């Protein structure tokens, strides 16, 4: 029995407790970020001008000259009152994906790959905040309580100063569970159990993505599932998990 207990304990990493989860960066600010927004609530002119240049360069990088974008939007926490040092500039280029090709799955894969390559090759920052580009279909529902049209220079959805209710206890509990599972996967990689890493990675990552989408659909960006996802990203857990998966894959396929 002692041997079985020891083998079991050896399989799992140290558990993350709910009280270990730090939510201090998730506070509501008194105003929009003054580095980004002018006092009257407009996007600062020099930022707007630069974002248009970046968006057009991104469109050129996509290599779909027969398609033109319909709008460029600024969304995410920096277009709201929940911005922090972890925020980035989420820039969405709105286009009609059906104009790109007839196979929607292939188009989605192509755009996702190009986005990943663009963001991997570039480290553009505006006043310290990283710029993230994303090609969004005009019919795609985007859940956000703050959306600014860079093209029209006006708010499409004006953010509210009303303080949202975040279920912090639920976030802490769920985050501690997911972090513990991620630590276990990282530990498996260190022990050379690379096949197990790939299996558990796919299962856990799919669960995390579905949880986030369910939360966004149900309650929006302040759902506990979306806050959980942001906690995982801000604490570096997602990056560590992806690096672990890549390392395991490379070792499995190396001779």
C-alpha positions as CSV (number, residue, x, y, z in Angstrom):
1,X,0.0,0.0,0.0
2,X,2.8,2.4,0.9
3,X,4.4,1.8,-2.5
4,X,1.1,2.5,-4.3
5,X,0.6,5.8,-2.4
6,X,4.2,6.8,-3.1
7,X,3.7,6.1,-6.9
8,X,0.5,8.1,-6.9
9,X,2.0,11.1,-5.2
10,X,5.0,10.9,-7.5
11,X,2.6,11.3,-10.5
12,X,1.1,14.6,-9.4
13,X,2.7,18.0,-9.0
14,X,2.2,20.1,-5.9
15,X,-1.4,21.4,-5.8
16,X,-2.1,25.1,-6.2
17,X,-4.5,26.3,-3.5
18,X,-7.3,28.9,-4.2
19,X,-5.6,31.4,-1.8
20,X,-2.5,31.2,-4.0
21,X,-4.3,32.7,-7.0
22,X,-3.6,36.4,-7.3
23,X,-6.5,38.6,-8.6
24,X,-5.0,42.0,-7.6
25,X,-4.6,43.1,-11.2
26,X,-8.3,42.7,-11.8
27,X,-9.6,46.0,-10.5
28,X,-11.8,48.6,-12.1
29,X,-10.0,51.9,-12.9
30,X,-11.6,55.3,-12.4
31,X,-11.0,56.3,-16.0
32,X,-9.9,55.0,-19.4
33,X,-6.2,54.7,-19.8
34,X,-4.8,58.3,-20.1
35,X,-1.9,57.1,-22.3
36,X,-4.3,55.9,-24.9
37,X,-7.4,58.1,-24.6
38,X,-7.8,61.9,-24.8
39,X,-9.8,63.5,-22.0
40,X,-12.9,63.8,-24.2
41,X,-12.9,60.0,-24.7
42,X,-11.5,59.9,-28.2
43,X,-8.5,57.8,-29.2
44,X,-5.4,59.9,-29.3
45,X,-4.8,61.0,-32.9
46,X,-1.2,59.8,-33.0
47,X,-2.3,56.4,-31.8
48,X,-5.2,56.2,-34.2
49,X,-2.9,57.1,-37.1
50,X,-0.3,54.5,-36.2
51,X,-2.9,51.8,-35.7
52,X,-4.3,52.4,-39.2
53,X,-0.8,52.0,-40.6
54,X,-0.3,48.7,-38.7
55,X,-3.7,47.4,-39.8
56,X,-2.9,48.1,-43.5
57,X,0.4,46.4,-43.1
58,X,-1.3,43.4,-41.5
59,X,-3.8,43.3,-44.4
60,X,-0.8,43.3,-46.9
61,X,0.8,40.5,-44.9
62,X,-2.4,38.4,-45.2
63,X,-1.8,38.4,-49.0
64,X,-5.4,38.7,-50.0
65,X,-5.3,41.8,-52.2
66,X,-8.8,41.1,-53.6
67,X,-10.3,41.7,-50.1
68,X,-10.7,45.0,-48.4
69,X,-11.5,45.5,-44.7
70,X,-14.7,47.1,-43.6
71,X,-13.6,48.5,-40.3
72,X,-10.8,48.5,-37.8
73,X,-11.9,48.2,-34.2
74,X,-10.1,48.6,-30.8
75,X,-11.5,46.4,-28.1
76,X,-10.4,44.5,-25.0
77,X,-9.5,45.9,-21.5
78,X,-7.7,49.0,-22.9
79,X,-11.0,50.0,-24.5
80,X,-12.6,49.7,-21.1
81,X,-12.1,50.5,-17.4
82,X,-10.5,47.1,-16.4
83,X,-7.1,47.9,-18.0
84,X,-3.9,47.0,-16.2
85,X,-0.2,46.6,-16.9
86,X,-1.0,43.2,-18.4
87,X,-3.3,44.7,-21.1
88,X,-2.6,44.9,-24.8
89,X,-4.1,46.7,-27.7
90,X,-6.6,44.3,-29.3
91,X,-7.0,45.5,-32.9
92,X,-9.6,43.7,-35.0
93,X,-9.6,44.0,-38.7
94,X,-13.2,43.4,-39.9
95,X,-13.6,41.7,-43.3
96,X,-15.9,39.3,-45.1
97,X,-14.2,35.9,-44.9
98,X,-16.4,34.5,-47.6
99,X,-14.6,36.8,-50.1
100,X,-11.3,35.1,-49.3
101,X,-12.3,31.6,-50.3
102,X,-15.1,29.1,-50.6
103,X,-13.9,26.7,-47.8
104,X,-14.6,28.4,-44.5
105,X,-12.5,26.0,-42.4
106,X,-9.5,26.4,-44.7
107,X,-9.9,30.2,-44.6
108,X,-10.0,30.1,-40.8
109,X,-6.9,28.0,-40.6
110,X,-5.1,30.3,-43.0
111,X,-6.0,33.5,-41.1
112,X,-5.1,31.9,-37.8
113,X,-1.7,30.8,-39.1
114,X,-1.0,34.2,-40.6
115,X,-2.0,35.9,-37.3
116,X,0.3,33.7,-35.3
117,X,3.2,34.4,-37.7
118,X,2.6,38.1,-37.6
119,X,2.4,38.3,-33.8
120,X,5.4,36.0,-33.5
121,X,7.5,38.1,-35.9
122,X,6.5,41.5,-34.5
123,X,6.7,43.1,-31.1
124,X,5.0,46.4,-31.7
125,X,4.3,48.5,-28.6
126,X,2.4,51.7,-28.2
127,X,3.3,53.5,-24.9
128,X,4.3,50.1,-23.5
129,X,1.3,48.1,-24.6
130,X,1.7,45.4,-27.2
131,X,-0.4,45.5,-30.3
132,X,-2.2,42.3,-31.2
133,X,-3.8,42.0,-34.7
134,X,-6.8,39.8,-35.4
135,X,-8.8,39.3,-38.6
136,X,-12.5,39.1,-37.6
137,X,-15.4,38.1,-39.9
138,X,-18.1,40.8,-40.1
139,X,-20.7,38.2,-39.0
140,X,-18.6,36.9,-36.1
141,X,-20.1,37.8,-32.7
142,X,-17.5,39.6,-30.5
143,X,-18.5,39.9,-26.8
144,X,-17.1,43.1,-25.4
145,X,-18.5,46.0,-23.4
146,X,-16.1,48.5,-25.1
147,X,-15.5,48.7,-28.9
148,X,-14.1,51.7,-30.7
149,X,-14.1,52.1,-34.5
150,X,-10.6,53.3,-35.5
151,X,-11.8,53.8,-39.0
152,X,-14.8,56.0,-38.0
153,X,-13.0,57.5,-34.9
154,X,-16.0,56.8,-32.7
155,X,-17.4,54.4,-30.1
156,X,-19.5,51.5,-31.4
157,X,-20.0,50.3,-27.8
158,X,-19.4,52.8,-25.1
159,X,-17.8,51.2,-22.0
160,X,-19.6,51.6,-18.7
161,X,-18.1,52.8,-15.4
162,X,-20.5,50.6,-13.5
163,X,-18.4,48.2,-11.4
164,X,-19.1,44.6,-12.5
165,X,-19.6,41.7,-10.2
166,X,-16.8,39.2,-10.4
167,X,-17.2,35.9,-8.7
168,X,-13.7,35.9,-7.2
169,X,-14.1,32.8,-5.0
170,X,-15.2,30.8,-8.1
171,X,-12.3,32.2,-10.1
172,X,-9.8,31.3,-7.4
173,X,-11.2,27.8,-7.0
174,X,-11.4,27.0,-10.7
175,X,-8.0,28.6,-11.4
176,X,-6.3,26.6,-8.7
177,X,-7.7,23.4,-10.2
178,X,-6.6,24.2,-13.7
179,X,-3.2,25.4,-12.6
180,X,-2.6,22.2,-10.6
181,X,-3.5,20.2,-13.8
182,X,-1.1,22.3,-15.8
183,X,1.7,21.8,-13.3
184,X,1.1,18.1,-13.4
185,X,1.5,18.1,-17.2
186,X,4.7,20.1,-16.9
187,X,5.9,17.6,-14.3
188,X,5.1,14.7,-16.7
189,X,7.3,16.3,-19.3
190,X,10.2,16.6,-16.9
191,X,9.8,12.9,-16.1
192,X,10.0,12.1,-19.8
193,X,6.4,11.0,-20.2
194,X,5.9,12.9,-23.4
195,X,3.0,10.8,-24.8
196,X,1.0,11.5,-21.6
197,X,1.8,15.2,-22.0
198,X,0.3,15.4,-25.5
199,X,-2.9,13.5,-24.5
200,X,-3.5,15.5,-21.3
201,X,-2.6,18.8,-23.0
202,X,-5.2,18.4,-25.7
203,X,-7.9,17.4,-23.2
204,X,-7.2,20.3,-20.8
205,X,-6.6,23.0,-23.4
206,X,-9.9,22.1,-25.2
207,X,-11.7,22.3,-21.8
208,X,-10.2,25.7,-21.0
209,X,-11.2,27.1,-24.4
210,X,-14.8,25.8,-24.2
211,X,-15.1,27.2,-20.6
212,X,-14.0,30.6,-21.8
213,X,-16.4,30.6,-24.7
214,X,-19.3,29.5,-22.6
215,X,-18.6,32.3,-20.1
216,X,-18.3,34.9,-22.8
217,X,-21.6,33.8,-24.3
218,X,-23.4,33.6,-21.0
219,X,-22.1,36.7,-19.1
220,X,-19.5,38.4,-21.3
221,X,-16.0,39.4,-20.5
222,X,-16.6,39.5,-16.7
223,X,-17.7,35.9,-16.5
224,X,-15.6,33.8,-14.1
225,X,-14.5,31.6,-17.0
226,X,-13.0,34.6,-19.0
227,X,-11.3,36.0,-15.9
228,X,-9.9,32.5,-15.2
229,X,-8.4,32.5,-18.7
230,X,-6.9,35.9,-18.2
231,X,-5.4,34.7,-14.8
232,X,-3.8,31.7,-16.6
233,X,-2.4,34.1,-19.3
234,X,-1.1,36.8,-16.9
235,X,0.6,34.2,-14.6
236,X,2.4,32.7,-17.5
237,X,0.7,29.3,-17.2
238,X,-0.6,29.2,-20.8
239,X,2.8,30.0,-22.2
240,X,4.5,27.4,-20.0
241,X,1.9,24.8,-21.0
242,X,2.3,25.5,-24.8
243,X,6.1,25.4,-24.4
244,X,5.8,22.0,-22.6
245,X,3.6,20.6,-25.3
246,X,6.0,21.7,-28.0
247,X,9.0,20.3,-26.1
248,X,7.2,16.9,-25.7
249,X,6.3,16.8,-29.3
250,X,9.8,17.6,-30.4
251,X,11.3,14.9,-28.2
252,X,8.8,12.2,-29.3
253,X,9.8,12.9,-32.9
254,X,13.5,13.2,-32.4
255,X,15.9,10.3,-33.1
